[in-house]
Amino acid sequence: TEYATHQEELHAAVVAAVAEAVPAGASPARAATAINDWIVTKTDYNDPAYEVSVSVDDPYEWWPAVSAAGYAYAWEANGVFEGLDVVCEGYATAFQAMALESGLDVVYVTGSIDDSGERHAWNKVRYGGAWHNVDPTWNDTPWAPQYLLIPDSGFTGSAERTEDEYWIVDGNAGRYTAG
């Protein structure tokens, strides 16, 4: 019952956010931009939650540590809709929920930042016959949005990244190349 209530509340929040953010009749690019902008104005990056997650060496113990510290919401879309600060997974899952509600063809992507090797999450949106990357976490900076609707090759320098095998079945990964 608690889970069902949580899902109902999340869905209602997503529907309300899309109604507020996405203009009626918006093109896919305009809708994706509006969703990105709405998310980055509603939340900030949660550095303390991130620090707890990386302080744990055992990969099986990071989630219990994060939960015990009271930061579980930072990895969930509802963190954004509750006005809380989140980490990349919270940004990306909120973007995915809003994009799906808007009728966009969207995927949630995980991988690592090549410069640091740190794990990261972002999204890809398909329109005009091609996939385009959106990284709402990295767009929540003073110099953003430089990671909005870009090809895979748009992640350069310290933003270069490698998609990992966890986000999609290996045989399907090529279908989501943002070229």
N, C-alpha and C positions, 0 to 999 in steps of 0.2 A: 504494500500500500504506500509506503514511504517513497519507494522508487517511482511508482506511477504518478504520485503527486509531484515529485521533483520533475519528471518529464513533462507533465502538463504545464507546470509553471514555466519551465524553460521554453516550451513551444509558444506559450502566450507572450513571453518576453521577446522571442524572435519575431513573431508576427507584428508586435507593436514597433519593434526597432526597424523592421523593413518598411512599415507604413510611414514611419518618421523619416527614414533616410533615403529611400529610393523613389525618385519621381515616377509617377504613372507613365507608362509607355517608354521608359528609359531603355536605351540600347544596352546590350550586354556590357560593353565597355563602360558606359556611364553608370550602370547599376553596380558593377564591380568597384568603380572608383568611389561611388557614394557609400558603399558598404565599408570599404577601407577607411574612408574619411570619418564615418560615424564611429567606428571602433577606436581609431586612434584619438578621437576627441573625448571618448568616454572612459578611457583607462590609461594606465601607465604601466611600465615594466616593474615587476615585483622582484627587486634585487635580493631582499632577504630570503624569499622563497627559493630563488635560484641558488643562493649560497648554501642553504641547508641541503639542497639536492646534490650539489657537487662536493659537499664535505664528507659524504659517505662513500667509502671505497668499494663496498660490496654492492654490485648492481641489483641484488635481490633485497637489499635493505634500504634503498633510497626512498621508496614509496612509504614504508612505515615511518621513516624519519620525517618526511615531509608531512604526513598525516598527523603524527604526534605533535609536530610544531604548529599545527593549525593552518597549514598552507595548501591543503588538497585542492581547494577551489581554484588555485592559480593555474592548474593544469586543465581546467574545464571551461567550457563556453559560458556556463552560468556565472563564473567569476566576473566576466565582462558585463553581463546583463544585470548583475547585482551591484555594479559600480565599484567593484574591487579591482585591485591591481593584479595582473596575471603575468605568466611567462609565455614563451612563444607558442606552446601548445594551447593555451587559453585563447590567445589572439587567433590562431589558425582554426581552432574548432568553432569559435564564434563566427569567423568569416565564412566557414563552410556552412554553418547552419543558416546564416542570413542569405548566402548565395543560393542555397537549395530552395529556401522559401521564396526567393525572387525568380526562380525558374532557370537559374544559370546551370550550366554543365561545369561542375567544379570537383576537384579532388584535393584531398589533404595529403601533403607530402612530408616525409621525414628524411633526414640525411645528416650530414655533418658539414661544418664550415671548414674548408680545406686549410685555411691559415692556422686555425687553432685546434681543429679536430673535435670541437664541441658539437654535440648533437643539437639539431635545430628542426623546427617545423614551419612550413609555409603552405601556400596553396597554388593551384593552377586552375585557370578558367579557360574554357574553350569557347571561342566565337570566331566567325569568319574563317572557319575551317582549320584553325590553328590553336594550340595551347599557349597561354600567356601566364607568366609567373606573377604572383602577388605575395609580398611578404609584409603583412601588416605590422609585425613586430619591428622590423627594420625601417618601416615607414613612419614609426612613431618616434621620430627624431627631428631636430631643428632643420636638417638639410633634406628632409623627405619631401615628396615621395619619389625617390629614385628607384624603388623596387616595386613599381606598379605597372602591371601589364607589360612585362619585359620578356624577351626570349631567354632561354637558358644561358646563352652567351653574354647576357647582360649582367650576370653575376661575375664581376671581375675583381681583381686585387684581393683585398681582405674579405670580400663578399663571396669569393668563389666557393662553390659547394658541390658536394657529391650526394646524390640521392642514394639512400641505402636500400637494402633488400627487404626491409621491414614494412614498407608502406604499400607495396603492390606485389602481386605474384610476378616472379621474374619474367615469365613469358609475355606479360602485358606491359612491362615498363616502357618499351619502345613506342607504345601507342600514345604516351603522354609527353613526348619530347616537345618542348616549346622552342621551336626553331625560328 
